[in-house]
Amino acid sequence: MKRFAIWFLVLVVLAAAVSAVHKIYDLRYLYRIYIKREFAINPKAEIRPDRVYKVRIWYYPYKRVITKEGKDEKEFFKEVAKEVERKYPNIQLKIGRLDFRKGRATLDRALKAGDPPDIYFNFSNQPYITKKLQVPAHLYLTREDYELLPPFMEEGRLWGFPFLIERQVWLARNNLPGLAEPVLTINRFDDLKDDSLILNYYDPTLLLQLLSLYGISDIEYNGKTLDNKTLEALRAVFKLAHNLRQAKIYGKAGQVDITMLKSFFQGKTVLLGPVNPWLKEVLSNRLSDSIVEVKLDNLVRVYTLTIFRQEPYRGDDHTKAAVEVARIIAQKKAYIMASDLGLIPAFRMKKEVEQSGDISIDRYKPVITLTPEERDYWYKNIIPLWVQFWEDNLSPEEALATIIKNN
């Protein structure tokens, strides 16, 4: 009996010790630091009131592009700064504006030098940028956060802080014959009429959109080969693209850059895809009376605030400061930018969708995203072949044979 009492006391003390440690340190952090002996971030670190934090934010000047007045984001960041100062008076913001054409190259150079911004407005179609310096957002998201997000954002799998959500659409000039409803599924391409589709195959988003429409949610790549499900989906998409060419639904190959906007401004009845938020707003503003948004089934794209750390590391408390700024932007101020771009705030999507009565929130599905390893393979092997397929008029069999040969 005495021995049992001693063991019981030991277990109580151990449980109390683990509980006390867990309040200060994340157990996954302790495992990576002391067992795996690798770099780790403690998401439970606190912002120190005696320290001044300078959080750098890099963004793209979308307003200057889409508004006739050429307005910028000064007012938006003033609102963000006010909210940050109210809650964290020791956090200062340093805002940097990126050039649309050179912005990603600027970021890549900063990453290579170990000095990226703390927060990067990632308006690309991929949340994964680098495993080395990117801070996974899911380390900091609480159960309450996930309850505000749509269900397709799986717990424990978010690399970027959810910011804005875009319903995936292509743009039609006038109503398209054969497409009574402005919704396009993988089976409705056959309903389109001759010369009514302009595909910008140079945009890597196109192939991912088509694969997503086909029903693929993830690219399975084990470091050497693609899985059979992905190969079959690629076979189906190449066959679909070939049929579009044969039926002359697609415009002239090799003329994408010229044909795209020229057809729109000439008033031809065409469907253009893919389109990003800026192109959508520019065309909608200039041709508002004749532009029709054609939804790509139930597909959405999630734009994120990417959080980076620097080398040398500035500390878990500095990372926490950057995360809290991102949280304020995403949860309290995203609606401002969303209204300008015609997007949906990620943390308000559930409520807005329910109010709109469009389709059930459970039916939405994000366009495929790639991990850094998958992206390297994809851009080296698949995307060049996809462009060659269009440029050189390859058959689906030739394209798949090349993929399998390199697989």
PyMOL commands that set and color helices and strands:
alter all, ss='L'
color gray80, all
select helices_A, chain A and resi 2-24+27-35+62-66+74-87+103-112+137-139+143-148+189-191+205-214+228-246+256-265+277-286+316-341+346-356+361-363+372-391+396-406
alter helices_A, ss='H'
color red, helices_A
select strands_A, chain A and resi 53-59+91-97+119-122+134-135+161-173+183-184+197-199+271-273+291-308+344-345+365-366
alter strands_A, ss='S'
color yellow, strands_A
deselect
rebuild
show_as cartoon
